[in-house]
Amino acid sequence: MLAGGAGTRLSPLTSYVPKGMIPIGGKPFIDYVVSYLSNHGVKNIIMLLSDADSEVFRNHLDDGSKFGVNIGYNITPRMGTAAALREASSHVDGTFVVYYGDVFTDLDLSEMIRFHKSKGAMCTLALSTGVRIDYGVGRVDRDGRIEYFAEKPILPEYPVSIGVYVCEPRFLTYLSAGTDLAADILPQVIAKGEKVYGFLTKERHYDIGSFKQLDEAKDVLKPEKSRKKQSAVG
């Protein structure tokens, strides 16, 4: 699990608490993520953390036993997602999941892993067809005339990565090609003709990378009683 980012867009909040430890619904965000992974049979988790924030995570998560999982730690200076994964590669001994620790989703991870194995893929990305674009989108013909426009549409023909990968160990051999998984590594892996698949889901994801997104995640993850009460008032 990649959870070592600085969370600069959530400053100054992240000056006091790491992004993944921000409380939502009475418990740290990271609790929802660990429970989600556990529910899909992922019982061995390596937290990829920065040395700046690792103590806070370790004090809270400990060895993972309270979640029914085994949690280990790989701690480095902040160096980018690909570099962090490369530094933790010694922990990999088979098919593994890469999960961005600032994301929550209802994606059927168990089905995604089965899909990955059925395709004999080296890497499979979770891609959502249900994410609304934050901007108005247009299409212009050769003469400059707008032939299509929609404000903040969902574009299922352009599915959005939600920060969950299933990979085989050979994927790790590409990690020296750059520091960022999405920007540097995946394009090169695809260009090399490796078997990279997309697992499509209608489920969207909620990350906490900005205050707007954090508020959305809080609304989704608020306790059930609170949601029902708010609905009744409305």
C-alpha positions in Angstrom: 0.0 0.0 0.0 1.4 3.4 -1.1 0.9 5.8 1.8 4.0 7.9 1.9 2.9 11.0 0.0 3.2 14.4 1.6 -0.5 15.4 1.0 0.5 18.9 0.0 -3.0 19.8 -1.4 -4.4 19.2 2.1 -2.0 21.6 3.8 -2.0 22.8 6.5 -4.0 19.8 7.8 -1.3 17.4 6.8 1.3 19.4 8.7 -0.3 17.8 11.8 -1.6 14.4 10.6 -0.6 12.2 7.7 -3.2 12.0 4.9 -4.1 8.4 5.5 -4.6 9.1 9.2 -7.2 11.8 8.8 -10.2 10.8 10.9 -13.5 10.1 9.0 -16.6 8.8 10.8 -14.7 8.4 14.0 -11.6 6.5 12.8 -8.6 7.1 10.6 -9.2 6.8 6.8 -6.5 4.0 6.6 -8.8 1.8 8.7 -11.4 1.6 5.9 -8.7 0.7 3.4 -7.1 -2.1 5.5 -10.6 -3.5 6.3 -11.5 -3.4 2.6 -8.3 -5.3 1.6 -8.9 -7.9 4.4 -12.5 -8.5 3.2 -11.1 -9.4 -0.2 -8.6 -11.9 1.2 -5.5 -9.7 1.2 -4.0 -10.7 4.5 -0.4 -9.7 4.1 0.1 -5.9 3.7 3.3 -4.0 3.3 2.9 -0.3 4.1 5.2 1.9 1.9 5.7 4.9 4.1 8.0 8.0 4.3 10.3 8.3 7.2 8.5 11.6 8.0 5.2 10.0 8.8 5.9 6.3 9.5 5.8 6.5 13.3 2.2 7.7 13.3 1.0 4.8 11.1 3.0 2.2 13.0 1.7 3.3 16.3 -1.9 3.0 15.1 -1.8 -0.1 12.8 0.9 -2.0 14.7 1.2 -5.5 13.3 -2.3 -5.5 11.8 -3.7 -8.2 14.1 -6.7 -6.0 15.2 -7.8 -6.0 11.5 -7.1 -9.7 11.1 -4.1 -9.1 8.8 -0.4 -9.1 8.9 1.1 -5.6 8.4 4.8 -4.9 7.7 6.5 -1.7 6.8 9.0 -0.4 4.3 10.2 3.1 5.2 12.2 5.4 2.9 12.5 9.1 2.2 9.9 10.4 -0.2 11.0 9.3 -3.7 7.9 8.7 -5.8 5.5 5.7 -6.2 7.7 3.6 -8.5 10.8 4.2 -6.5 9.0 3.3 -3.2 7.7 0.1 -4.7 11.2 -0.8 -6.0 12.6 -0.4 -2.6 10.0 -2.9 -1.2 10.5 -5.4 -4.0 12.2 -7.9 -1.7 8.8 -8.5 0.0 7.2 -9.8 -3.3 7.1 -13.5 -3.9 4.0 -13.9 -6.2 1.0 -12.0 -7.5 0.6 -8.8 -5.6 -1.8 -5.8 -5.4 -0.6 -2.2 -5.5 -3.1 0.0 -3.7 -3.0 3.8 -3.3 -3.6 4.4 0.3 -5.6 7.6 -0.1 -8.3 5.8 -2.1 -11.5 4.1 -1.0 -13.6 2.1 -3.5 -16.3 -0.6 -3.6 -14.5 -2.2 -6.5 -14.8 -6.0 -6.4 -11.1 -6.7 -5.9 -11.6 -10.4 -5.6 -13.1 -10.5 -9.1 -10.4 -8.3 -10.4 -7.7 -10.7 -9.2 -9.6 -13.6 -10.8 -9.8 -11.6 -14.1 -6.0 -10.8 -13.9 -5.1 -14.5 -13.5 -7.6 -15.7 -16.2 -5.9 -13.3 -18.7 -2.4 -14.3 -17.8 -1.7 -10.6 -17.4 1.5 -9.1 -16.1 -0.4 -6.1 -14.8 -4.1 -5.2 -14.5 -5.4 -1.8 -13.8 -8.8 -1.1 -12.2 -10.6 1.4 -14.5 -13.9 3.1 -13.6 -16.5 3.9 -16.2 -18.5 5.9 -13.6 -16.3 8.9 -12.8 -17.7 12.3 -13.6 -15.2 14.7 -15.3 -14.7 17.9 -13.4 -14.8 20.1 -16.5 -17.1 20.8 -19.5 -16.0 18.7 -22.4 -16.3 19.6 -26.1 -15.6 18.1 -29.5 -14.7 20.5 -32.3 -14.8 19.7 -36.1 -12.1 20.7 -38.6 -13.7 24.1 -39.1 -13.6 24.9 -35.4 -17.4 24.5 -35.0 -18.4 22.8 -31.7 -20.4 19.6 -32.5 -20.7 18.3 -29.0 -20.5 19.8 -25.5 -21.4 18.4 -22.1 -20.8 19.9 -18.6 -19.0 17.6 -16.2 -20.0 14.4 -18.1 -19.3 10.7 -17.4 -17.3 9.4 -20.3 -17.5 5.6 -20.1 -15.4 5.3 -23.3 -12.5 6.9 -21.4 -12.4 4.9 -18.1 -10.5 6.4 -15.2 -7.7 4.7 -13.2 -8.7 4.4 -9.6 -5.3 3.6 -8.1 -5.5 -0.2 -7.8 -3.2 -2.6 -9.7 -2.7 -6.4 -9.7 0.7 -7.3 -10.8 3.1 -10.2 -11.3 6.7 -10.0 -10.0 8.1 -9.3 -13.5 6.5 -5.9 -13.3 9.1 -5.0 -10.8 11.9 -5.2 -13.4 10.5 -2.0 -15.0 10.6 0.1 -11.9 14.0 1.6 -12.7 12.5 3.4 -15.7 11.2 6.4 -13.6 9.9 7.5 -10.2 6.1 7.5 -10.8 4.1 4.3 -11.6 1.4 6.0 -13.6 3.4 8.6 -15.5 6.7 6.8 -16.1 6.3 3.0 -15.7 2.9 2.0 -17.1 3.4 3.7 -20.5 6.7 2.0 -21.0 5.4 -1.4 -19.9 2.5 -1.0 -22.4 4.9 0.2 -25.2 7.0 -2.9 -24.7 4.0 -5.0 -25.6 3.5 -6.6 -22.1 0.1 -8.1 -21.3 -1.5 -5.1 -19.5 -5.2 -5.4 -19.0 -7.9 -3.1 -17.7 -10.6 -4.3 -15.3 -13.6 -2.2 -15.9 -16.0 -1.4 -13.1 -19.0 1.0 -12.8 -17.9 1.7 -9.2 -16.3 5.0 -8.7 -13.6 5.8 -6.2 -13.2 8.4 -3.5 -9.7 9.7 -2.7 -8.7 12.3 -0.2 -6.2 14.1 -2.2 -7.9 17.5 -1.9 -10.4 19.2 0.5 -13.2 18.7 -2.0 -12.5 15.0 -2.4 -12.0 14.7 1.3 -15.5 16.1 1.9 -16.9 13.6 -0.6 -15.2 10.7 1.1 -16.5 11.9 4.5 -20.1 11.9 3.1 -19.7 8.4 1.7 -18.0 6.9 4.8 -20.1 8.7 7.5 -21.8 6.2 9.9 -25.0 4.6 8.5 -27.1 6.2 11.3 -25.9 9.7 10.4 -26.7 9.1 6.7 -30.3 8.0 7.5 -30.8 10.9 9.9 -29.6 13.4 7.2 -31.9 11.8 4.6 -34.9 12.0 6.9 -34.2 15.7 7.6 -33.9 16.3 3.9 
